Amino acid sequence: MNRKTVFSDNQVIDFCGITADDNPIHNPSYMHAQNKSVVVPGMLLFSTIINLLHQKATESFNCYRLIFGNVICTNETIDLGFASTQDKAEHKYLYAINGHDMFSVKSERSIAFKNDSLTQLPINGIDRKLPYNRYQLNTFKRLTHSINDALSDFLFCIAYASAALFKAIREPLTEVEREIYRLLDKTINPDQVSPFYQNLEINQINNNILLSDKGEINYNINFTREKENRVYLAQVSCYSENQLLYQSIYRLIAIPDKIIMRMVKEHETSNYI
């Protein structure tokens, strides 16, 4: 299933506003000042694809393995969608293509599939709670073209998790969190590096939880070090009203800002929205 799509600057502004994503690569004012286009958040692309997948596919899914290898910019036409894998028809490749697929690296591709024997990961991190309200949920649903409330709420929780991860880094409580904070602090580290999701695994534990009109989402986060000052893992268990929605594992790699900016296409004034 393929859909040609264009994301606008305003869509990105709205999405980042409701998910508390303050990464400057999603900020039109900042990026245009660098003569660069605005980068579409990976979670906006992922959520849009998953809503399309659940609307069109006959299978059900509760596991997602994401590979991040490229960037997609606003105001460019992209191919967004999913396709059956070669070996298992019930497994679906996820893609967002602008000449290169954002959700693949070399032969590795992002997939969605059903796992009937999920095992819960140990929960041994620190709770970080974020407030939310109905406006955020409704706006998210509109931006990602969702028609299923439970699926939309689940995807919102995944997108909102980035804010919880950065809250943990900016307010560090463990030695690993303090190490990441020092690495990313522009006043301390002259190399100007930023965290970049290399891959993400998501296991949906409960697929029929609806969020209340307002409340808090609890993210239990455990950061571990894979390679000092370079690669870190973050295990996240997401709860709402004491119900476990999903568990995920992020692999984050520190990449120099200049390399990230080099991946972004130049801004074309005539295409500005």
C-alpha positions, 0 to 999 in steps of 0.5 A: 500500500503506497500513498504519495504525501507531502508534510507542511511546516505547519503540520510539523509545528503542530505535531511538535507542539503537542508532543513537546518536541523542541529539537531545532531541526523541526523548527522552521525559523531555525532551519530556514535561517540555516538555509535548510528545510524542516525535518519531519519528525520520525514519529509523525511519519511512523504514526501516519504509516501505522494508521494506514497499515491498520486501516488497510491490512487484514492482519493485526500487529503488536510489534514494530522494529524501526530502523532510522537511516535518512531524513524526510523534509517538509514540502517534498513529495514522498512515498509513504506506506507498507509492503509484504516482506519476501519471506513472511506475508504477515510481516510488513515493511514500513517505508517513507521514501524521498529517493532514499527510504528513511526507515532502512539502512542498507539491507535492514528495513523497518517492519511490523508484525504480530507476536503471540508470545510477547514476554514482558521486560523487567522494569527497573528504571526511573519514572518520568511522568508527563501531563497530557490533555484532550487537545493533544490527543485530538490534534495527534489523531487529526495529524496522523489521519487516525480513525481508531482511538485506541491505536491513536492513543498508543501511537501518541504515547510513543511519540510523547516518549521522546519528551520523557527521554529528554526530560531524563537527560536534562534532569539526570538522576543516574550516572549514565544520564549525567554522562549523556547530559554532559555529552549533549550539553553545548556549553560543555562539549565543543563537538556539538553532538545530538542524539539520533535514534538509530533503531527502536523496538516497540512491543505493544502489551495492551492494544485496547487502552483508551486514555482519559481526557486528561491525566499523566502518562508514566514512562519508566526509563532505564538508560544503559551505556553501550559505548561511552560518549557514543552509543546508549540504550534506553528501555521504556515501559509506558503506563497509563492509570497503572496499565502497561501500554507498551515497552520499547528499547531505543538505541541512541547514537551521538552524531555531530550536528554538522553531519545531521545538517548535511543530510537535510536538503536546502530550503527552497523559498518558493515552496515555503508554507 
